[in-house]
Each structure stands twice: as structure tokens, then as C-alpha cells.
Amino acid sequence: MPIAAVPDYLGQEFTQASPGMRFGMYLALWGIDQRTQEHLWETHDTGYKNAGKDGRERSERVENKAPALEAACTVNRHDQQRMQALEARAHALAAHLPEDTHLLVEGLATAPFATGLGIEHPLENGFAFLDPYGLPVLPGSGIKGVLRQAARELARGEWGNDTRGWDDAIRYPFKLDKETVELSMLDALFGLETDDGARMHVRGALTFWDVVPQIAGNRLHVEIMTPHQAHYYQQHPDAKTGDSVTPHDSGQPTPIPFLTVPPGSRFSFHVVCDTARLARLAPELAEGNRWKDLLAAAFEHAFDWLGFGAKTAVGYGAMTIDRERQEQRQREEQARREAAEREAIERRRQEEEAEAARRRQQEFEALPESEQALRELGAALEGFAGLKPPLDKNRHGELTGLLNKLDQKARDWTEAERHKAADAIEAAYDRFGWTPSGLKKDKREKQEKKRRDQLAALRNGSGTS
């Protein structure tokens, strides 16, 4: 059974590790002798079986490449959570960008997707994983390269007369280090491509984010390439005659497994435009978000004819625009913006109300003590609104307490202020009753007379409540 080349204390069970770790550090590829359990440190096991006419036991080579890759394919529960969280984080970041600076294109893989095959690896073909998450990634630099090529092909009319608005005319002068550089659409958006040793460099207005695919079926796939020309590429010419084996398709195939992201996986392409810079480089591309229309056309062309990642010449990396997902994202974005607008309106309303309350409080504090007390009484009496006289004993007791409190405060006021207080107290008693319900006539008359005498004393500035 093949093993991973790791210290013994780590064990050999790595199902909870990320695909990137299982493909790289923990790849169970290195073979052993199945009889002696000796480590071979080759990419195959040595097995034994009885074979031949004599039925004698013979050793055989047992390749470990395909099983090792299969073990690295699983996307476990934690990987799925990280994969979804990374996509959600990208969308959350994009949601805070101004609408005219961001373009989102939702892609759906229609063929296996491979990336990073040129990375060194014991299996000859590597794979690009995003550190430290260990998940497949399509780097933004690769996306930019494909889109630039798509735009170049459209601009040159290589696929018909409909260039979708692209052209390669040099028409945008840009002053740089006291010199003027003439730019095309491609230069303004993607950056000026210069020869080695050139001094003039212009950064484009577009930035392409890395894409972490949402893997269909939560599992990577193993693909096999079988080159048939090994006899030609690997055999050296005869040193004396110079003869070499000619290439032909009947050569012995060499199966080479490699990892891919399966069809049906989703890719969210985020492109950010520095519109202020674009307005300096090529103003007409910034007006009316024209850059978005151009880039959307380039994406469509790339999906239809170019593909993303590695081995696109033989069909890998083909994609299509996920219209349903795109429309869903647009609806979600519209709903988010409307919610944000409602929140902003509500926040402004609350701020205005708080400011109005602050001003009212300042105005209230600037009033004389008598006016403040009368206003406080008016606010307190709102709690009795809707009640019909006579009030029950408890509520009438609350009312009497409020009016007596004002009476006490008003004893030290000026004559005019005392009269205002007495009028307010009398109006309250007239409105809600001078006595509570349930009193006999003689007690009711006695209490009312006592309260009227109290008011008379308040107006005259004599006596106590």
C-alpha cells in the first residue's frame, strides 16, 4: 500500500486535510515492497503474483499514481465551508464597491478545468491551489491574459466583422514622464505591453480577482493524457549515423493522470475598474460604463472560443455564462442596494429626529422655570387622555399628586406665573373631575371647596397647599 512521505508521528490518515495538502505534502504516492514492507521511494509498489507457464511467483510493478490522485480528490465538509465562505467574502467585498467600478460575470464550466499543470510535482503535472486554504484557484493574472487575448482577437476582426465595440487603433495620448505615450483600448484597460528593456510602462485600469471555483459534486476529477510519441521525444539519435526514430501514432501510449475541476462547477469572475484612472487614460471608455460592455463581450468570446486554464487547445477550460446565476446575483444585488437605501433613509430619519429632539431640549432648557413646569404638566396629562370624569380613586390620586407638585413649585413664582399655574390646575380639575368617583355628596363638596381655596391662596400668594 503506498504511503505519504511524512514523519511517522503524523500517521497516514489525512481525510480531514485540504485537497491541496493531500495533493502536495500528504500525497500517498510512494511505494513499498508488499512482501517486505520496505520503503521503495518510487511512484509504484512492488507486488507479487504467480504467473507464467510454470506458475512461479514473480514480482510486478503496481503503479500508485491514479490511486494517489483519487485520494486527493475529495472535498470534505470543512473544504466546502471554506469554499463557500471565500465566495461569500468576495461578493461581500464587491457589494461595497461603487456600481460603476465593478463587473461580475458568472461562469459555468462545460468541460473539465485544469490549472497549474506546469507546477513541479512528482506526478509530472501539478495543480494550482490557493494557499493556505488548499482549494483550487484560477489566478486573476490568468483571467487577465485570456481576456486580453479575447479582446485582441475581437479588435482585429479575427472572428468576423462584428468586433463588439473593440478596436486596436492607437488614439489615446497619455503624458508620462514628460513624454507622450499613445494608447489603444487594450492598453488603457489591460496595460501597455512593452518590449524587454523598455522604459515606458502604463498600468491598465482593470484588476482581476482570483476565482475559487464552487466544485460540482464536491469532488475533483482525475483525467488521463496518453501521449503516443514517447519513442520519438525520448530516444536520442544514433551518435554515429544520426538516425532517429520517426514519430508515428502506433507508439506505446504513456498514461499520465492529472487533476481537474469537473464540469458543472461555478466560477464567479470579479473585475474592478479604477474609473478615475480610466478617465485619465481613455475618457470615452469611462463614460456610461462603456468598459463594462466591452469586457462583457470579451468574456463571451473567451467562453465560446478560448477557455480558461490549461490544455484549452484540446477542449479543457470551456465555459458558458451562467445566465440563471447571473440574473439571481443581479436580483440579490438590487435587493441589497434597495435595502441599503432604505437603511440609509431610516438612518437619516433617526438622525433628523434626534437632532430635532436635541433642539427641542435646548429650547426647553432656555425657558423660564414656570414655563418648563407648565409644559411638563401638559406632557404628564397626556397619560390621562381618553379618560372620562370622574376618575377612579387611584388615577385621581395620580392626578392630584401632579397638580399639588405644580402648586408647591409655583409658591415662589411671580404673580403672573402663579396665576398661570392656578389656571392650569383648575383646567385639569375641570377636565378630569375635582374629586374621585364613589364619594358621597358632602365629602365631594368638602374636597372640591378645599381645592378651590387652595387655588385662591396660590393666586393671592398666601397660605399653603
Secondary structure as UniProt FT lines:
FT   HELIX           8..10
FT   TURN            15..16
FT   HELIX           19..23
FT   TURN            24..26
FT   TURN            28..29
FT   STRAND          32..33
FT   TURN            34..36
FT   STRAND          44..51
FT   TURN            52..55
FT   STRAND          56..63
FT   HELIX           65..71
FT   HELIX           77..95
FT   HELIX           99..101
FT   STRAND          102..109
FT   TURN            117..118
FT   TURN            122..123
FT   STRAND          129..130
FT   TURN            131..134
FT   STRAND          135..136
FT   HELIX           140..155
FT   TURN            156..159
FT   TURN            164..165
FT   STRAND          172..176
FT   TURN            177..178
FT   STRAND          179..183
FT   HELIX           185..190
FT   TURN            196..197
FT   STRAND          206..208
FT   HELIX           216..218
FT   STRAND          221..225
FT   HELIX           230..233
FT   TURN            239..241
FT   TURN            249..250
FT   STRAND          256..261
FT   TURN            263..264
FT   STRAND          266..273
FT   HELIX           275..281
FT   HELIX           283..286
FT   HELIX           287..289
FT   HELIX           290..301
FT   HELIX           302..306
FT   HELIX           312..314
FT   TURN            315..317
FT   STRAND          319..321
FT   HELIX           323..366
FT   HELIX           369..381
FT   HELIX           382..384
FT   TURN            385..386
FT   HELIX           393..410
FT   TURN            411..412
FT   HELIX           415..432
FT   TURN            437..438
FT   HELIX           441..460
//
